[in-house]
Amino acid sequence: MLATNPNRRIPLLLLASDLVSVVLVFNLVSYMRGVGAEPFVWALTGPAIVFFVSVQLIDGYGARADMLSVDYSSSHLIASFSACIATLLLTFVFIPAGFELQASRAVILLSFGFLGPLTLAYRRVIYGRTAVARNERSIVFVGEKADFDVFDAECERMGTRAPRTHADTSVGFDSFERVLDSIASSRILVEAIVIKESGRELPADLPLKLVQLYFDGTPTYTLEFFHQVYWRKIPLYRINPVWLFQEGFQIAREPVFERLKRMSDIVLSVLGLVLSAPFIALAAVAIKLDDGGSVFFRQTRIGRHRVPFMLIKLRTMGEAAASGDPYTRKDDVRITRIGRLLRSARLDEFPQLWNVLRGQMSLIGPRAEWDRLVSQYEREIPSYHFRHLVKPGITGWAQVNYRYGTGVQDTLRKLEYDLYYIRNFSFMLDASIVLKTLHVMLLQKGR
């Protein structure tokens, strides 16, 4: 019998390690600070939950997250910092006086200051020790040779361990049955089996073998579901005219989600405008002094249900740039000296909060595209109009998972992420996008 996939044990190990770390670190810091006569136990329930949720939002309990990468490391530290802020608010704003943790803000600050590096350190150790075992496992693809080549290339592009085993259904299912027998006898170590959707039915005995392998620890995915589970995007080959009417789409079908999202947009955009007003004013003065041109950049963008609106940002390019290349290139000469600084600090984005307040945009959603480009994309990409089911956002799932796009091919890639967001909207996904956006901003990614 095939041994249980070790990937299933990693999340439990990390969760238990984090719980122990929260208890030990908080009590150690409290003891060193001379706060409290008794050890903290139940008082740590809130901080522990907040920390778990923050780390989960960046896939910190996922066996597939690359915890040795710089990207994950920065995301983990940002998540720890966010958990610290959330714990301070919870403890000193929402919980009545007399709570144990209210004895010292320094205990909370120092504890999370230690928790971030500590929990990251043992994640890197665990990930490093299991990396070899993971790399020895194959992904079995079941489908025709042409589909396998496309899937193999996508695995390479996404940084997923490429499939080393292929059962070609164009010549029958015999090779697939031999592969299953090899998996069952442990001659092939497999992480997952991926089956390309088709109109052909599996032979009667194959589904039973797949079920047994699943119970033994080898899951089977359709190709579409593999895209969603591993890469969190929707493959465009599955999109058709009736795709909208399939399951999902909480935003489109459940008004309560939209109302709650709108309420949070109003509150946060007002807060953001108030806090950013001094910076916008200083930036406006700097833009005027730099070239004497207009402070704001206005452009017609396409919103929800294809309704156009006027987007507003701080101007970062020369005023004649609007008639040129529609894409911002690396080291673009049209960007002004002040504009380069504003872009690096993301200050040029803050006036869009006015669009959010007016209801033309949301804080989180697909990128608001120029009407000129939308016309082109809708001609060349049949499924592009689906992204107009929701309001565009200042940041979004595609923006934090894919680089800035400069053409139709990049737009296709980003559309896969946009459609995933539209189908799987949740406030947890929005919170994950917020953390990933902070990561992108701090590492100076994008343009």
Helices and strands as residue ranges (DSSP letters): G 6-8, H 9-33, G 42-44, H 45-57, H 70-89, I 90-94, G 100-103, H 105-135, E 138-143, H 145-158, E 165-168, G 169-171, H 174-184, E 190-195, H 206-215, E 220-222, H 223-226, I 227-231, G 236-238, G 243-245, H 250-253, H 255-291, E 296-302, G 304-306, E 308-314, G 321-323, H 337-345, G 347-349, H 352-357, E 362-364, H 371-380, G 384-389, E 393-395, H 397-401, H 408-424, H 427-442
